Amino acid sequence: MYLNFSLEGDELDRRMGGGLYLGQVITVEGGSGAGKTLLCLRLAYGLMKHSSTIAYVSSQFPIREFVNEAESLGYPMMNEILSDQVSFITSVFLMRKNRKATLEELLSTEQVIDKQVLILDSLNPELFKDYDVVEYFTKLRKYSENRIVIVTLNPADVEKSQLSTIHELSTTIISLNTKELAGERKHMVDLVKFPMALNSFQQAIPFRIEPKRGLIVEISSVS
């Protein structure tokens, strides 16, 4: 089963093959400021618009800043948060008992367990007790059955041996970076590992960021 994340006038879903299949762990990699949260917001908003339910866990934004950031990019979610179509979970929620939570505690909370999509932006030791990135990816791979799990991380924060194992455990790998394209530096969504696409897809997708319009896919010679 595939979940639709298309938006009117937005090419991203078509360039990514149209739809994301249930039962996968998507790892979104990129350095600081590469656009990991932007891509998560775009995917969440598109999925939400097609009635998917989402749990969004943020390690950086309190809810007010998250709502403002999403709205500034043209991806408003306040009504859906209020109706619980989107559950927004912060580190404060996870540490409400004055201690860090375990991953199992997060995955078993009512706000998460009944959602089709779990977004962890980002998976890091600040959020969890007894954090082990490889062990956590192993658990998320099992948890992803009949769900989509999206995890963001900065490769610079992970040891090379761990990163190699993460790549093996990830069903899908998306890298955000910049490349030279037609003599200009462009932001890129690079579909490094992208199996089971619904339709043909473009491996390297150039994009720009615009206020109130979010992630804008640019025209390129590759289709």
C-alpha positions, -999 to 999 in steps of 0.1 A, spaced: 0 0 0 12 35 -9 5 67 8 -1 98 -14 18 130 -5 10 150 -37 1 187 -35 -14 208 -63 13 227 -83 41 207 -65 63 183 -85 80 166 -56 57 135 -54 59 129 -92 97 133 -92 99 108 -63 78 82 -81 44 91 -67 36 78 -32 55 62 -3 49 26 5 40 13 40 66 -8 58 97 12 53 123 32 73 133 63 54 166 79 65 170 115 56 207 126 58 223 160 56 244 185 73 233 214 95 209 236 74 207 211 45 168 211 47 161 179 67 132 195 86 120 212 55 117 179 37 100 163 67 75 191 69 68 189 31 62 151 33 41 154 65 19 181 50 14 162 18 6 130 36 -17 149 60 -36 164 31 -44 129 19 -58 118 53 -27 100 66 -22 102 104 13 114 116 33 115 148 60 141 145 88 140 171 110 171 172 143 174 191 146 211 183 112 229 182 87 235 210 52 234 196 47 271 191 79 274 171 71 243 151 37 256 142 52 290 132 79 274 112 55 251 93 31 280 86 60 303 74 68 276 48 32 272 37 26 240 55 1 249 82 -8 221 106 -24 237 137 -59 224 129 -46 189 123 -26 190 156 -57 201 175 -78 173 159 -50 147 166 -45 138 129 -10 150 136 5 144 170 34 167 178 58 154 204 88 173 219 117 164 241 98 181 270 70 155 265 94 127 264 111 139 296 80 149 314 88 125 343 121 143 348 141 117 329 147 107 294 124 82 278 133 50 261 125 44 224 100 17 235 82 42 257 78 66 227 66 38 204 40 26 228 25 60 236 -11 65 223 0 96 203 24 74 183 12 39 181 -21 45 163 -4 67 136 5 56 101 36 77 99 63 84 125 88 112 119 118 115 142 135 148 135 161 141 146 171 108 163 197 117 188 209 110 223 193 142 237 159 126 233 164 91 247 178 71 276 203 43 268 207 57 233 223 34 207 218 45 172 222 11 156 201 -7 181 174 20 176 174 16 139 170 -22 144 140 -15 166 125 10 141 129 -14 112 107 -39 131 83 -12 142 79 0 106 57 -30 96 25 -15 81 39 20 89 63 45 75 91 57 98 111 88 87 144 95 106 167 125 101 203 125 110 236 144 103 262 118 91 289 138 108 273 129 142 276 91 135 307 69 134 314 55 99 309 19 110 275 28 126 265 48 95 272 17 73 249 -4 95 223 23 95 223 23 57 218 -15 57 189 -12 81 173 17 62 148 7 35 152 41 19 180 66 20 176 103 10 206 126 11 202 164 11 232 183 -3 243 209 -28 257 201 -63 269 220 -93 241 221 -119 244 241 -151 272 261 -135 252 270 -103 251 256 -68 218 239 -62 201 223 -32 195 186 -41 172 158 -29 193 128 -38 174 94 -37 204 73 -28 185 41 -20 149 41 -32 134 7 -38 98 -1 -46 89 33 -62 54 33 -75 65 49 -108 98 60 -124 116 86 -104 143 112 -107 174 103 -86 187 139 -81 160 165 -76 170 202 -75 150 225 -52 149 259 -37 131 272 -6 105 300 -7 85 316 21 49 305 21 56 280 -7 81 258 10 102 233 -10 100 242 -47 113 216 -72 132 233 -100 132 224 -136 162 203 -147 172 184 -178 168 151 -160 133 137 -158 
